[in-house]
Amino acid sequence: MYEPQTWHELLKQIITDAPTRQALASELGVVPVTLTRWANDEVTPRRHNLHKLLEVLTPEQRERMLPLLEREFPGFTASKSATPVPSTEVLAIPNEVYIRVVHTLAYTPRQLRFSSLGDFVLQHAIKQLDPYRAGIAIYIVLCSPGKRVRSLRESFGRGTPPWPQVLEQHGIFLGAESLAGHAVIFGHLEINQDLSSSETLSPGYRGMWEESAVAAPLLREGKIAGCLLVSSTLPDHFIPVRCQLIEQYAELLALALDPEEFYDPQQIDLGVMPPPETQRPYLLRFRHQVAAVLKEALRDQQLLTMQEAEARVWQQIEAELLRISSFSEDAEKEE
């Protein structure tokens, strides 16, 4: 029997029959044609995909595949180059965090509760999810108010380089097209381990510096307020123990929200939001528009708080972005 001389040839031999090819592609999270393109040397997979390939092969196939990969990719080893995985014990929310949250809920004024708890909890989450400072961004994404929830907004966030430490000023609107949108629509954790791949079956799209991301819904009594969205500069960063920890932090953060911020699943009707670069000009005018709304209210002798003015402007921006997205969809249909 001919012994393959390259990893491409060995892969081609492994995926000769369609059922095996389909099963292997499913385990890797790619479409079958991607495996065929790898085998034909039409596309070079990223190294993390090669590590995943090794993991899903049989022991005998793995033993044959590894030396061929090492020959073509100098320095390649069977171990991944991602950050080390802490123990399960380390990936549990410390008791002192729960104690601090309960204390904050008891003694912090309602108007300061969200920002106080958000900052405290996200800082602890970052320490556990990115202990080696490889780069992570965590957003609390909330449903935009209304009888129907038409969009989500990145309302509060913290990060490590290359992201800024404070992220909410860079937050955007998200819709049904996003990973966060899927988590809110379906009410369960959604994950994309390779945002750079156009052939992945996972939802979501790649933002600046993102390689992988996960979104865990913020739930209470069957209702949903948004999600906790976490992005990493590393592919395949969100292994099961990290996802479990993120879900625990999402449950904790849900305590910081008011009951009226949670919506029945039937009220979730997300539209599609335009890309970040389209949103930026509108978001940059936010403070100017708030000042204009307050000035107009003062002129009309209306009592309007800063929070009410900001909410009104966010609604205006949301409506405009939905209109732009709808117009783009109609134009594509006409073409």
PyMOL commands that set and color helices and strands:
alter all, ss='L'
color gray80, all
select helices_A, chain A and resi 7-14+18-28+32-39+47-56+59-72+95-107+110-129+168-170+179-186+240-256+259-261+265-267+276-284+286-299+306-334
alter helices_A, ss='H'
color red, helices_A
select strands_A, chain A and resi 136-143+152-159+173-174+190-192+212-220+223-232
alter strands_A, ss='S'
color yellow, strands_A
deselect
rebuild
show_as cartoon
